[in-house]
Amino acid sequence: MSNSIQLLDRTCRLKQMRKQGKIPAVVYSSRMKSEHVAVEEKVIRAALKSNAHAILEVALPSKKKHPVMIQQVQKDCLSGQLIHIDFLQINMKEKLDTAVAVHFSGEPLGTKEGGMLQIEMHEVLIRCMPNKLPSSLDVDISKLSIGDKLHVSDLEAGKDVEILTDPEAILVTILAAQKLDETLEPAALEPQADSDAAEAESAR
């Protein structure tokens, strides 16, 4: 875990809090009462940028420290401004279910042959002990040719991590240029069809 994130007392109105660069937050736990707190926006943004699924240590206003994960982030859909953060306290002695990012490395052979890389999934659900939580699952896609697909079952997570996502789910596909044209063709033809119908109507 990284250095503790200091959580603050929520002592003022939300509008004033945001002017001070603070975001309202809640720490949830099955073993204690939920704590309504605040956190500095620059601090939580740095944590989200580093790894949104990481286990963090937070220090409550009471000075008690707890391991947590960021459970939910609420943002303004237009401005992207952070509105609210939910933290979930973690029991370090129990397995947890969480999402983890999948990182793809290498340039596929198929893209060098004129194909296009289509990413279907950016993360998968896993189960493991908190101290075995990986920052990501990395997979090399450099050998994929046109028409090839990479499935969840192709990921190597190690003996300490169980992947819960459907093993047959597709992570990436290398599409052929012809298939790309076919997916665009119907949309491209619709305006022409409407134009032909309009010309036929005006000729009557």
Summary of the structure (lengths in Angstrom):
residues: 204
radius of gyration: 24.0
end to end distance: 76.0
largest distance: 83.2
contacts: 551
relative contact order: 0.13
helix: 26%
strand: 38%
